[in-house]
């Protein structure tokens, strides 16, 4: 289980490799949501779990 800070760090790492549009497509998460997480650096525990699951499903 990924902590909130680890989830944001992983998302920022992926953002360095992929464009925001590619991440939206691969993770199936809305662009505004990903953009907000990246901009604020905050994510809830439930959403961090969701993000972790989506990253594993996408094989990233």
C-alpha positions as CSV (number, residue, x, y, z in Angstrom):
1,X,0.0,0.0,0.0
2,X,1.4,3.3,-1.2
3,X,1.4,6.3,1.1
4,X,0.1,9.7,-0.1
5,X,3.6,11.1,-0.6
6,X,4.8,8.0,-2.4
7,X,1.8,8.2,-4.7
8,X,2.5,11.8,-5.6
9,X,6.2,11.0,-6.1
10,X,5.4,8.1,-8.4
11,X,2.9,10.3,-10.4
12,X,5.6,13.0,-10.8
13,X,8.1,10.3,-11.9
14,X,5.6,9.1,-14.5
15,X,4.8,12.6,-15.6
16,X,8.5,12.9,-16.5
17,X,8.2,10.0,-18.9
18,X,4.7,10.6,-20.3
19,X,2.6,13.5,-21.2
20,X,-0.5,14.3,-19.2
21,X,-2.7,13.1,-22.0
22,X,-0.8,9.8,-22.2
23,X,-1.2,9.3,-18.4
24,X,-5.0,10.1,-18.7
25,X,-5.3,7.4,-21.3
26,X,-3.1,4.8,-19.6
27,X,-4.5,5.3,-16.1
28,X,-8.1,6.1,-17.0
29,X,-8.2,9.0,-14.5
30,X,-9.6,12.4,-15.5
31,X,-7.1,15.0,-16.6
32,X,-8.3,17.6,-14.1
33,X,-7.8,15.1,-11.3
34,X,-4.3,14.3,-12.3
35,X,-3.5,17.9,-12.9
36,X,-4.8,18.9,-9.4
37,X,-2.8,16.1,-7.7
38,X,0.4,17.3,-9.5
39,X,-0.2,20.9,-8.8
40,X,-1.1,20.7,-5.1
41,X,1.0,17.7,-4.2
42,X,-2.0,16.3,-2.2
43,X,-4.0,13.2,-2.6
44,X,-6.4,11.4,-0.3
45,X,-5.6,7.9,1.0
46,X,-8.5,6.4,-1.0
47,X,-7.3,8.0,-4.2
48,X,-3.7,7.0,-3.5
49,X,-4.9,3.4,-3.3
50,X,-6.8,3.9,-6.6
51,X,-3.8,5.4,-8.2
52,X,-1.6,2.5,-7.1
53,X,-4.1,0.0,-8.5
54,X,-4.3,1.8,-11.8
55,X,-0.5,2.0,-12.2
56,X,-0.2,-1.7,-11.6
57,X,-3.1,-2.5,-14.1
58,X,-1.4,-0.3,-16.7
59,X,2.0,-1.9,-16.1
60,X,3.8,1.4,-15.5
